[in-house]
Amino acid sequence: MAKTVGKRWTRRGMLAAAGSVVGLLKMTEGPGLAGAALQRAPNRNSAPSGLKITDMRSVLVASNYDYPIIRIDTNQGVYGLGEVRDAGREGTALVLKPHLVGKNPLAIEPLLDSIRNFAGQQRLGGGYSAVDMALHDIAGKVYGVPAWRLIGSKYRDQIRCYCDTDQSKDPKVFAERLKKRKAMGFTFFKMDLGTSLVADREGAVNTRRTATEKGLGYLCEYVQAVRDEIGWDVPLATDHFGALTVNDSIRYARAFEKYDLAWAEDMIQVGHLGPGGDAPKNWRAYQELTSSTTTPIATGESLFGLEEGFQAFIDNRAVDIIHPDPLTSGAIRETKRIADYASLHGVQVAIHFAGSPVGCLASVHMAATIKDMLAMENHAVDIPWWGDLVTGPSKPIVNRGFVTVPDTPGLGVELNEDVVKEHIRKGGYFAPTPQFDDYILDRFRLGGPYPHLDENGRLVNK
């Protein structure tokens, strides 16, 4: 051990101690650890204090939904990728460009604070979320650490996935589709269960286009068929019931109780809700539903922010499970806030996701740090070239129902330019965006010169 003089280290002692530590590390590290250490070394080509945002551009990828992907560039060649919510528009992020250009991207929270009042529910949360991802991508690359390390520690090395499964009016065909999901390695399942499945059966649907008691019996036949095929011991969630009121939702949820569902999702679609039903604003409606059934109730895929969207639902135990989509809810940093708050109050978390591998890996980084998480959706497992849009993560990205959490810097993903260009919906590949250089969304901002009265009451223009 190092020799000391009083409480001071001798130079020889310090060198000896350092040598011992280095030797110990070399004895204990495997080739993978050594390689990972080199890979995560700080980016010496970047000077963090002098880093500035210079531009924001986008590319719109056409897939099962459109994927609006953005890129934030800097003066040091380090850039970050982000993604607006699936089926959203890249403009919701690009309008934030003048609020970011000239700023240091490593000031993640101050920058996000400055644009938070321009975020909203549903797809209007997508711009803020895309910026959050890109900033964490840049910071991770600069400091040589994965994005998850910037917000906490990992609770898991793999993220369990589920994928939505389209319905069929034939219960056997429907069950076979879920069976194929199981053969792919998935251990968590979700099925669409629209009232439209039984709409053409006599007496099954009333004049409000919701299921009668007879119709609910028919709907349960689909759940029964799926349960018989995939088993009763695996989690099975349901979604897309149709335009249900609170009372309708209670009837449906009670009818499903015997099937031990993982959850029933976004049930209330009528009354006191935002458009679409997946961004509810009245927690009391969901509290009434949740307290009236043993079927777990989930919602929230189009809510933004803890205070703006989720807090009232959590505080009042209005749902059993919150279901944020990081591409709306605030991406990495804000969604972790939401999930940690839910965990503190005993509310479980599942993650909705239906975008590209960029948003997927960003969500995976975040999900790795959540204490209590059920599963994360992936809506593109049937798109054969989905994983080819990027390089970096191990392939297939969704492997036997799980995604490995990257340990590479930033998001750990880069676009495969050739493949992306094959699937552009419109516009170019990160074409310049001068139309967004000036402020479109803004707070109170003084211009000048402008006419006003000076202290002597004279009209001046300065």
N, C-alpha and C positions, 0 to 999 in steps of 0.2 A: 504494500500500500504506500501512498505518498507520504513523505516525511513532512512534518510541519514544524515551524518555529513559532511557539506561542499559538496564535490563531491564524498565522499567515502561512501560505503555501510557499515552499521553496520551488524554484524553477525546475530543478531536477525532479522533484516530487510530482509536479504537475504533468511533466512530460511522461513520467512513468505511468501515472494514473491514466492519462489519455491513451497511451499505448495499450494498456490492459483492456480498456473499454473497446478499442478498435479490434483488438485480438478476439475478445469475447464475441463481438458482433460477427466477425468473420467465421468463427467456429459455429455459431448458431444459425446463421442465415443460409437458406438454401438458394439455389440459382434463381428461383422465382422471386424470393425476397430481394436479392441483389438487383435483379432487373427492375422490379417494381420501384425500388428506391431511386434508381437512376431515372426512371420514367416520371416519377413525381418530383424530381428536383425542380427548384424554382426556375422560371423562364428568365435566363440571364440576358436575353435580348430585349427584355422589357424593363423600363425604369418606372416603377409603380407611381411615384410621386408626380411624374411628368406625363402620365397617361391621359389622353383626352379622346372623347368620342368625336368622330368626324362625320359620320354618315349613318343612315339607316335605309336599307333596301329590302325588297321582298321578292318571293317567287310563289306562285299559286299552283299547287300540285293537284291534279284531278285523280281521285281515287274513289273509294266507297263513299266518302264525303270529300269536299275540297279541303286541302290542307294549306292554309296561309302561313308560310314560313318567312321569318324575318332574319336579317343579319345586321348587327350593329358593328360598325368598323371603328378603328382607333388610329391614332397617329403613329403607332408603333407596330402596325401589322397584325396585332392580336385582334381577333374578332370573336363575336359570340352569336350563337344561333338561338332562336326562340320560335314559338309557334302560337298563333292566334287560335282560338277554339275552332274545332271542326265545323265546317259549313258556315263559318264566319267570314269576315272580310279583312284583308291585310290593312285596309285604311284605318281600322280602329287602333292599330299600332303606329302606323306612319304619321298620324296626326300628332303624335307625341314627340316626334323627331326634334322640333325646335326647342323643346324643353330639356333635351338631353345633349345636343351638340355643344361641344366646348367644355363639357363637364367630365370629371374623372369617373369612369365606370366602376371603380372600386368603392365609391361612396354609395353602396347599394341601398341602404335604408333611407338616407336623405333623398336620393333620386326617386325612389318609390314613393316617399312621402309627398314629393312635389307633383306627382301625377295621379295620386290616389283619387282626388276629387273628379277626375275625368273617367273613372271606371264605374261600371254599373252592373246590374243583373243581366243574366243570359249572355248573349254574345258580346255585350258591351264591356264585360270583364276581360275580354280576350286580348286587348291591346296592352293593358297593364301586365297581364300574365306573361305575354310574349317578351316584354321588356325584362321582367324579373328573370326569366330563363336565360336570356342573352347576357345579362349582367353577371349571373352566377357562372356561366360558361367562360366569360372573360376572366373573372377573378380566379377561377380554378386553374385556368391555363397560366395565368401570371404567377400564381403562388405554387403551382405544381401539385395541387391537391384535387381530389374529386369534389364535385359540387356538394355532395352530402356532408362532407367534412366542414363546409362553411356554415352549416346550420346545426350541427350536433354530431351525434355518434350513431353508428348503425345498430339497430336491433335485430337485423336479419341480413343475410347475404343474397337471398333470393326473394322475389316478390311473387306470391301466388296469384294467378290470373284466372278470370272467368271470361267467357265470351257470350254475348247475346245470341240467341238462336231463333231464327225466323219461324213463324208458325205455319202449320198446314192444317187444313180442315179434316184430314184423315188422321185420327189419333195414332195409328200405327206408324205412319210416315213421320209424324211429329216426334214420336218416341225414338224412331230410328235416327233422326238427326241428332238428338241428344246422346244416343249411344255412340255415334261417330265422334262426338266431342270427347267422350270418355276414352275411346280408342286412341285419340290423339294425345292422351296423357292428362287431360284436365281433371281436376279433383273438386272443382266448384262450378256450378252450372246455373244458367239463367234462361228462362223461356218467355217469349212474348205470349200473352194470354188475352188477346183482344176479344171484346164482346162480339166483334164481327164474325168470329168463328162459328157462332150459333145463330146468327141473325136470320138465316133462311130456314130455321126449324120452327114449326108451328108452335106458337105460344111461348117461345123462348125469350122474346124481347118485347118490351112494352113500347108505348108510344113515345117515350123519352129516349128510346134506343139504348136502354140499359136492360140487363138480364132480369127476368122474372125468377122466382124460385125454381121453376122448371128449367129455365135457361142456365141458372147457376149449377144445377145438377149436370147439365151437359158439359159446362166448362170444367167441372171437376173430373169428368171422364178423361180429359186431356192430361190433367195433372196426375191422375191415377196411372194412365198409360206410361207416362214418363217415369214416374216413381217405380213402376214394375220393371222398367227396362234398365235404369241406371242404379237402382237400389234406394232403400229408405235411409241408409246410413250416411249419405253424402249431402252436402248443402245444395239446395235448389231454390233459386229466387224467381220472382215473376214480375212482369212489367207490361205496360201498354194496354190497360184495361178499357180505355175509352173515357167518355165524358161523364165522370161520376161525381155526384154530390157527396157531402159528408155521410149522409144516411146510406146512400148506395155503397160507398166504400166500406162502411161497417158491415153491411150485409155480405159483400163479397169476401171481406177478410175473415168473417166468422165461418163462411162456407169452406174456406181453405184451411181452417185450423187443424183438421185431422191429418193434413199432409206434412206438417212440421216444416214449413217453408223457412228458408234462411231470411227472407224478407219479401214483402210486397211493396213495390216501388211506385212513387209518384201517383198515388191512387186518386187523390182529390183533384179533379180537373175543372170543377164548376163552383163558382162562388168564392169571393174574397181571395182570389189568387191572381198572380201575374199571368200573362198570356202563355199558353202551352202547358201550365200545370207543374213544370219542373223548377219554377222559381217562386214558391209560395210566399205570401206575405202575411198570412194570418196564422200564427202558430196555434191559436186556440182551436181552429178547425182540426189541425193534426193532433192536438192534445186530446180532443174528444174521440177521434178515431183510435188513437193508440191505447187509450184507457178502456176502450170497448171491446178489445179483441186480444187474444194471445198470439195472433200472427204478428211477427215483428214488422214494424213499419219503417220505411226508409224514404228519404227525399233529399233534394238539395243540389242536384247536378248542375243547375243553372243559377245558383246563388253566388254572389261575390262577397268576400270579406267576412271577418268574424263579427265585427260590430254591425255592419250593414246587413248581413244575411243570416248568419247561423246562431248568433248568441242567444236570441230569444228562444229558439227551438231547443237549445241545449239547457239553458237556465230553467226552462219550464218542463223539461222532459216530455216535449211534445212529440218526439220520435224516439224509436229505439236505436236507430242507426242514422248517422248523417252520411251523405253520399256526394261529396264535392267532386267536381271535375276540375283539376288543377288549372286547366286552360281557361276556365272562367273564374274560379274562386280566388286566384291570386298566385298561382304557380307554386314555386318552391317555398319561399319564406312565409307567405301569408297562409298557405294551406297547412303548413306545419303548425302555425299558431292556432288555427281552427281545430286541428286534430288533437293537439296537446290540451286545449281547453275542453274538448269533448271528453278526452280520457280522464281528465281531472274530475269531471262530473259524471262519470260512469256511463257515457254514451259511446257506443261502438262506432267504428269508422270503416267504410268501404269507399273505394275510389272509382269514379266513373272516368272512362277515357275512350275516345274514338278517333284519334288523330294519327299523325305520322310517327315514325320512329324518333324524331327529334323531341316531340312532346312526350312520347312514351318514356324515353330514357330520363328526361327531366323529371317526370312524375315518379319514376322508379327511385331516383336519388332521394326525393322527398319522402316517399313511402318507406324507404329503408330506415328512416329516423323516427317513424311513428311508433309509439309504445304499443298501442292496441289497434291492429288492423286486420280486417277479415280477408279482403281480396281486392284486386284491381282489375277493372275491365280492359279487354282489348277487343276492338270491334272489327279488326282487319285480318283475322287469322285465315280468312278464306281468300285473301288477295295474294296471289303467288309471288308477286314482285315487291311486296310491301317492305320486306327487310332489305331488299337490294337498293332502296333509296339512299342508304347510308353505309358508311364504313366505320369501323371502330369496335362495336360490340361483337361478342361472339354470336355466331349464327347456328341455327335459327335464333332470332331474338327471343321469341316465345318458344321455349323448348320443354316439351312434355308438361305444359301448363305453368311454367315458371319463367321469370326473367331474372338473369343474374345482374346484381348491382355492380356497375363499373367501379373500378378503383383507379382509372386513368384520369388525368387532369380535366377539369371542367365537366361538361356533360358526357365526355367520352364518346362523342359521335361527330362525324363529319359527313356532309352530303356527297353522294356519288353523282357527280355532275352529269355524266352521260345518261344515267338512268332517270334522274330528275327531269332532264330536258325532254325525254321521251314522253313525259306525263304532265307537261305544263298545260294548265287549263287555258290561260290567256296571258298575254304580256311576255316579257323576257325573263332571262335568268339573272336576277338581281340587277335589273336595269336602274339607272340613276333615277332619283325621285325629287327633282328640284321643285315640283309642284307642292311639296310638303315642307319646303325650307322656311316659309313664314308661318306664323301662328294661325291655326284654325280654331282649335279649342284653347281658351285662355282664361285667366283671371283678370282682375283689374290691372291694367298696364298703361302708364302714361306715355304718350308719344311726345311729339314736339317738332318744331315749335307749334304753339297753340295760342289763340287769343284769350287774354284774361285781363282783369283789372289789377294794376300794381297797387302798392301801398298808398299811393297818392290818388287813386281812383282814375288813373289814365289807362286807356285801352292800349295794351302792348301785345306784341306777337313774338314770343320767345319761349 
